[in-house]
Amino acid sequence: MKLYVIGLGPGNPDTLTSQAKKALQACGTIVGYTVYVDLIRPHFPHKEWISTPMRQEVDRCRAAIEAALSGKDVAVVCSGDAGVYGMAGLILELLESYPAEQVCRLETQVIPGITAACGGAAVLGAPLMHDFAVISLSDLLTPWEQIAQRLALAAQGDFVICLYNPASKKRADYLQKACDIVLQYQPGETVCGLVRHIGREGESARILSLSALRDTPADMFTTVYIGNRQTRKIHQWMVTPRGYQIPGRKEEAH
């Protein structure tokens, strides 16, 4: 009995790790959110598929555990990395309610994937070369007051900030609200970037200032990067210097 929790990466089969591919090939049952299941279904035929819509994560993960305990090899799939806003934590929390002897017989493994923060950073250049914070603007599971506090503290600490779930139909102004918080601590000319549909068809990217980002539309398929005070645009790339001394380069005063 095996239970894998697998990060699919951005969704392009080329970015799926070989470890993830082997696990998916070995499993007879694949469980996931409908959108993510549909991304990989054509590449792994002849499988049993279990999918549920958004906000049914507990039911989905419990179904995966029950299937594995019945003797099946099961893969629970997530976009990006399973341990970054994915299902790895929920699976392990649910296993806490099962008898230890059952859990010990179940071979459980979390398999990492390329998370959106890293996938989008590669598209933009190198915005995450120094300390950074990843913050989701979704308030389904985290109160907005706590999200706002984390944004303020990250901005005060001069972290590069990567934003997941920056806006949706119900949260159309959340990116604007987040930028307003950061603008209390960072200048309007701070270099920022956003990438939409990372690693998928229709991928697009843009580098802009924090002031311009505030009024830029975004959605759940967009990952946003707010630079720190050292982040700059070098040719077409967004780069956060790590601090290397480069001979012959005139260092700017900060």
C-alpha positions, -999 to +999 in steps of 0.1 A: +000+000+000+015+033-011+003+068-009+022+095-028+015+132-025+029+146-057+037+182-069+031+184-106+050+217-111+035+244-133+014+220-154+037+214-184+048+177-186+083+189-194+086+204-158+074+172-141+103+156-122+114+121-131+106+110-095+070+123-099+066+106-133+077+072-119+053+075-090+024+084-113+032+055-136+033+031-106+000+042-091-033+027-103-054+055-088-048+093-091-067+117-070-068+155-073-086+188-080-105+185-113-083+212-130-050+195-121-063+160-129-073+172-164-037+185-169-021+151-167-050+127-176-039+124-213-003+115-203-013+087-179-040+066-195-057+035-180-058+049-145-086+052-120-093+089-115-109+105-085-114+143-086-134+169-067-141+206-072-125+234-053-132+236-015-136+198-012-100+191-002-108+172+030-132+148+012-107+143-016-077+136+007-098+112+029-109+093-002-073+090-013-063+076+022-092+052+022-083+039-013-047+034-002-057+016+030-078-007+009-046-019-008-043+004-038-012+025-048-026+060-048-012+094-060-027+127-047-016+154-072-012+192-066+000+219-089+034+233-081+049+217-049+026+195-027+041+211+004+035+247-006-002+255-003-007+219-015-022+187-001+008+173+018+000+189+051-037+180+049-029+144+041-006+141+071-031+159+094-058+134+084-035+105+090-032+116+126-068+103+131-060+068+119-046+041+142-008+040+143-008+003+131-027+013+099-004+043+092+027+022+097+016-002+071+009+026+046+040+038+028+035+075+025+058+098+005+057+135-004+073+141-038+083+177-045+076+198-076+085+232-090+063+257-071+049+288-088+074+311-069+104+293-086+087+287-119+077+324-123+110+337-110+128+318-138+106+335-164+113+370-150+150+364-145+163+362-109+140+381-085+144+356-056+182+357-053+180+370-017+157+365+012+120+364+002+086+357+016+058+338-001+023+351+009-011+339-004-037+367-006-066+341-005-086+346+027-105+313+025-084+297+052-065+327+066-081+359+079-073+391+059-061+408+090-034+382+094-024+384+057-022+422+060+001+419+090+024+395+072+026+418+042+035+448+064+062+429+083+077+414+051+078+449+036+093+464+067+120+437+066+128+445+030+120+410+018+112+403-018+076+393-017+060+366-039+022+367-039+000+337-047-037+340-054-034+378-059-071+383-070-103+366-079-138+376-089-147+379-052-114+395-043-109+418-072-092+445-051-069+424-030-038+430-050-045+467-048-049+464-010-017+445-007+002+471-028-012+499-006+002+481+025+037+476+009+037+512-004+038+523+033+073+509+036+087+506+000+090+533-027+066+534-056+094+528-081+102+494-065+107+469-093+080+443-095+069+416-119+041+392-126+037+360-146+005+345-158+000+308-167+035+298-157+048+270-178+015+266-197+000+277-230-004+315-231+023+322-206+030+359-203+052+381-181+056+418-173+080+439-153+067+472-138+069+495-108+051+489-075+029+520-082+019+506-116+013+471-102-013+486-078-036+493-107-028+462-128-055+434-131-045+399-119-063+366-113-057+332-097-035+322-126-011+351-119+020+350-096+032+385-084+067+395-074+074+427-054+111+434-052+131+448-023+151+480-023+180+464-042+159+447-069+164+462-103+157+457-140+187+445-160+179+445-197+147+425-199+152+407-165+141+414-129+170+408-107+176+410-069+214+411-064+227+389-037+256+412-029+285+399-049+312+424-056+317+425-094+350+440-105+346+471-127+310+478-118+303+510-101+282+502-070+251+522-064+245+538-030+213+525-013 
